[in-house]
Structure formats: C-alpha cells, structure tokens
Amino acid sequence: MNISSDLGLIAPDQRLYKKSGLMDHEQPVKPVTYSVIKSGLIGLTRYLSTYWNEKNVRCNAMCPGGVENGVPANCRVGRSLNSKSIPKVWTQVLEQMLPWPIVLGHRVVLRHPSLQD
C-alpha cells in the first residue's frame, strides 16, 4: 500500500498558501515537485500492480486530502483530516478491502466527512 496525496490527483489551490502582507511575487506556493512526486507514486503503483499481478501481489495507493499539521485555525480550510485519526482510518479501509479485491492499481481517496457526496 503506497501513500500518495490528493495532490497526485488534483492541482493544489495556491490560495491556501498565501500570506497577507506579501507582494504577489513573494507569495509562497506549493512546489510543483510535490504534485509530480505524488502523481508519480500513483503511476508507480499502477505499474507495480500489473507487474506483480501474476505473483498475486496487490498494489494500491491511498490518497488522503488535507491533513491538520499544527497550522493556525485561521489558516485551515475547515475540512482537513485529523492527523491522529489517519492510522485508524487507514486500518478500517484496509480491513474493508480484505480479502484483497481483484482490482489492482486502485486509488483509495480519503476525504473529510464534510466533503462526502
């Protein structure tokens, strides 16, 4: 099980990283390398899922959305996952997937409950 990010699936919202009082050209951004690496990890997972298929090895990637990491409350988007709950969520997802499904190279997207359809 690889751990990627929702930013391997979607582009980051650069507005989340803006700081007041800074000129536009001085504003921090989410580096492009982060999205490239997370997208690459999803691609690697897909590749490995077909490469190891005959050996009955299952490869999937989890793609959590935003995770709280000590950012001040006024800077959060209000829908981040709690970092302490992530291992519990991953365990529950993995238990629901057992016995491993036939689906290979799947992306398991973890979103905050407020974003559920």
N, C-alpha and C positions, 0 to 999 in steps of 0.2 A: 504494500500500500504506500503510494507516494503522497506527499502532502504538498500541494501546489497552492493556489490562491485564486480568488475570483478575478484577480487582475491578470490571470493567464487566459481568461475567457472574455473579459471586457477591458476597455481602456479606463485608466484612472480618471477620477474627477479632480482636476488640478485645483479647483476652487477650495477643496478641503485642506490644502497645504498653504494657502495664502496667509500672510501675516500683515496686520494693519501697520501702517506707517512706513512700509517699504515701497519703493518705486517698482513698477511692473518688471523692469529688467533685473531687479534684485530679489524677486519673489522666489521662494523655494518651490521645487516641483518634485513629483515622484519620478525618480530616474527611469529612463527608458529601459535600462538594463534589468530592472526588477520585472517588468512585464515580459521582456524577452526570455528571461530565465524561467519564469513560471509557465509561459507558453511552451517553452522547450521541454519542460518537465512533463507536461501533458502529452506532447508529441512522443517523448521517450517512453512514457507509459503505454501509449498505443502501440508503438513499435514492439516493446517487450512482450505485450500481451499476445501478439501474433507470433513472435519469435519463439516463445516458450510454450505456446499452446499445446504442442504435441507431448510435452512433458507434464501436462496437467497443472502448470503453474499459472495462477491468476494474477493479473496486474491491473490495479485500478488506482485512480488518483482522487484524493479529497481536495475540494476547493472551497475552504472557508471564506466568508466575506470578512468585513472589517472586524477586528478584534480589539477590545479595550486594552490599552497598554500604558495607563497612567497619564493619558492626555487630559488636560483640564476639561471639566464638564462643558464649558462654553465652546470648546473646540470639537466636541464629538458630534457625529451625525445623528445620535439618538437611536441607532439601530445596530450597534456593534455587539458582537458576541462577547460574553464574559470569558476572559482567558482561563479562569478556574473551571469553567464548565465544559471546555472543549474536550479534554480527555474522556469525560463521561459521555458526551455526545458522540464522539468517535467510537467508543466502545459499543454504544447502543446501535449505531449504524452498522458496525461490523457484525454484531450478533444477529441483526436482521438479515444480513447477507449470507449467513451460513445456513445450510451448506452453500458453498460458493456457487453463484449463478453461472450459467453458461456465458453470460455477457462478459466480454473482455475489453479492456481499454476504456472502461466507463469512467465518467467524471461524476463524483458524488459532490454536489454543491450544497454546502451548509450555509443556511441563511438564518438570520434572526427571525423569530416567530412573527414579528410585526410585518415582515415582508412576504409572508406566505400568501398564496392566492386563495 
